[in-house]
């Protein structure tokens, strides 16, 4: 069974549950696992990296490599 089929099966079984205690346990597990995933993906930025990003941004601005807000709005509109 592939992942998509497993998820569908799980949701179907979950919807059949009438036990609030079990549902609470699932909520706790889901919350804990999501926190672990986010912690793995997002780590604090070092001060060196932060300063490098600021320096690059200031250089971009000084060299005209910027967009006006209305240009960004047009770009965003074209994404949909």
CNS distance restraints for C-alpha pairs under 8 A (distance, minus, plus):
assign (resid   1 and name CA) (resid   5 and name CA) 6.09 0.50 0.50
assign (resid   1 and name CA) (resid   6 and name CA) 6.35 0.50 0.50
assign (resid   2 and name CA) (resid   6 and name CA) 6.23 0.50 0.50
assign (resid   3 and name CA) (resid   7 and name CA) 6.16 0.50 0.50
assign (resid   4 and name CA) (resid   8 and name CA) 6.32 0.50 0.50
assign (resid   5 and name CA) (resid   9 and name CA) 6.13 0.50 0.50
assign (resid   6 and name CA) (resid  10 and name CA) 6.05 0.50 0.50
assign (resid   7 and name CA) (resid  11 and name CA) 6.13 0.50 0.50
assign (resid   8 and name CA) (resid  12 and name CA) 6.17 0.50 0.50
assign (resid   9 and name CA) (resid  13 and name CA) 6.26 0.50 0.50
assign (resid  10 and name CA) (resid  14 and name CA) 5.99 0.50 0.50
assign (resid  11 and name CA) (resid  15 and name CA) 6.06 0.50 0.50
assign (resid  12 and name CA) (resid  16 and name CA) 6.60 0.50 0.50
assign (resid  13 and name CA) (resid  17 and name CA) 6.83 0.50 0.50
assign (resid  17 and name CA) (resid  22 and name CA) 7.91 0.50 0.50
assign (resid  17 and name CA) (resid  23 and name CA) 7.51 0.50 0.50
assign (resid  19 and name CA) (resid  23 and name CA) 6.47 0.50 0.50
assign (resid  20 and name CA) (resid  24 and name CA) 6.08 0.50 0.50
assign (resid  21 and name CA) (resid  25 and name CA) 6.31 0.50 0.50
assign (resid  22 and name CA) (resid  26 and name CA) 6.33 0.50 0.50
assign (resid  23 and name CA) (resid  27 and name CA) 6.22 0.50 0.50
assign (resid  24 and name CA) (resid  28 and name CA) 6.21 0.50 0.50
assign (resid  25 and name CA) (resid  29 and name CA) 6.18 0.50 0.50
assign (resid  26 and name CA) (resid  30 and name CA) 6.03 0.50 0.50
assign (resid  27 and name CA) (resid  31 and name CA) 6.06 0.50 0.50
assign (resid  28 and name CA) (resid  32 and name CA) 6.09 0.50 0.50
assign (resid  29 and name CA) (resid  33 and name CA) 6.07 0.50 0.50
assign (resid  30 and name CA) (resid  34 and name CA) 6.08 0.50 0.50
assign (resid  31 and name CA) (resid  35 and name CA) 6.26 0.50 0.50
assign (resid  32 and name CA) (resid  36 and name CA) 6.38 0.50 0.50
assign (resid  33 and name CA) (resid  37 and name CA) 6.29 0.50 0.50
assign (resid  34 and name CA) (resid  38 and name CA) 6.16 0.50 0.50
assign (resid  35 and name CA) (resid  39 and name CA) 6.02 0.50 0.50
assign (resid  36 and name CA) (resid  40 and name CA) 6.26 0.50 0.50
assign (resid  37 and name CA) (resid  41 and name CA) 6.27 0.50 0.50
assign (resid  38 and name CA) (resid  42 and name CA) 5.79 0.50 0.50
assign (resid  39 and name CA) (resid  43 and name CA) 6.45 0.50 0.50
assign (resid  45 and name CA) (resid  49 and name CA) 6.36 0.50 0.50
assign (resid  45 and name CA) (resid  50 and name CA) 6.47 0.50 0.50
assign (resid  46 and name CA) (resid  50 and name CA) 6.20 0.50 0.50
assign (resid  47 and name CA) (resid  51 and name CA) 6.09 0.50 0.50
assign (resid  48 and name CA) (resid  52 and name CA) 6.14 0.50 0.50
assign (resid  49 and name CA) (resid  53 and name CA) 6.22 0.50 0.50
assign (resid  50 and name CA) (resid  54 and name CA) 6.38 0.50 0.50
assign (resid  51 and name CA) (resid  55 and name CA) 6.10 0.50 0.50
assign (resid  52 and name CA) (resid  56 and name CA) 6.13 0.50 0.50
assign (resid  53 and name CA) (resid  57 and name CA) 6.12 0.50 0.50
assign (resid  54 and name CA) (resid  58 and name CA) 6.16 0.50 0.50
assign (resid  55 and name CA) (resid  59 and name CA) 6.17 0.50 0.50
assign (resid  56 and name CA) (resid  60 and name CA) 6.11 0.50 0.50
assign (resid  57 and name CA) (resid  61 and name CA) 6.21 0.50 0.50
assign (resid  58 and name CA) (resid  62 and name CA) 6.13 0.50 0.50
assign (resid  59 and name CA) (resid  63 and name CA) 6.16 0.50 0.50
assign (resid  60 and name CA) (resid  64 and name CA) 6.17 0.50 0.50
assign (resid  60 and name CA) (resid  65 and name CA) 4.82 0.50 0.50
assign (resid  60 and name CA) (resid  66 and name CA) 6.65 0.50 0.50
assign (resid  61 and name CA) (resid  65 and name CA) 5.75 0.50 0.50
assign (resid  61 and name CA) (resid  66 and name CA) 5.90 0.50 0.50
assign (resid  67 and name CA) (resid  71 and name CA) 6.06 0.50 0.50
assign (resid  67 and name CA) (resid  72 and name CA) 6.59 0.50 0.50
assign (resid  68 and name CA) (resid  72 and name CA) 6.52 0.50 0.50
assign (resid  69 and name CA) (resid  73 and name CA) 6.21 0.50 0.50
assign (resid  70 and name CA) (resid  74 and name CA) 6.31 0.50 0.50
assign (resid  71 and name CA) (resid  75 and name CA) 6.30 0.50 0.50
assign (resid  72 and name CA) (resid  76 and name CA) 6.11 0.50 0.50
assign (resid  73 and name CA) (resid  77 and name CA) 6.12 0.50 0.50
assign (resid  74 and name CA) (resid  78 and name CA) 6.34 0.50 0.50
assign (resid  75 and name CA) (resid  79 and name CA) 6.79 0.50 0.50
assign (resid  76 and name CA) (resid  80 and name CA) 7.56 0.50 0.50
